[in-house]
Amino acid sequence: MRRSLSDLIAQADELAERFENYEPADGDFNAPLSPIMAVKLAQFRRSQAEKELAEAIRTARSANVSWRELGEAIGTSGEAVRQRYAE
């Protein structure tokens, strides 16, 4: 059965009120993640770390740090760092 627009708006208002008045309980943030959510979270964190690393490398290069030194810092060759991060 289709619901009327007023029914949908009433439900949306009810949900909005529940969200606005919600107070987190102690265990709300300790629930285990599903395996797929754990993978998604790890991917997000990796993406953020890669952005941070790229910015740090740009800053280091602006300060005349050599590609060799950067490679040593991240455990690879200077040439590999240059190929990946050179602009």
Secondary structure, 3 states (H helix, E strand, C coil): CCCCHHHHHHHHHHHHHHHHHCCCCHHHHCCCCCHHHHHHHHHHHHHHHHHHHHHHHHHHHHCCCCHHHHHHHHCCCHHHHHHHHCC
